[in-house]
């Protein structure tokens, strides 16, 4: 007998990525409390994957900022 509420591996991975992105954006909002971050937080709660994309873009920006600072 198959459980109707059971999730497959893809659904679980999407939910975990969604939660991780929302937690990251929520943490960033708690640090700076700006209107921009509030909008990103609400959007990341509504759109799966937006929080993870935001986290990835911040990581890329930090990496490129470190490289340009070390070249000077």
Beta strands, then each sheet from edge to edge (+ up, - down):
end
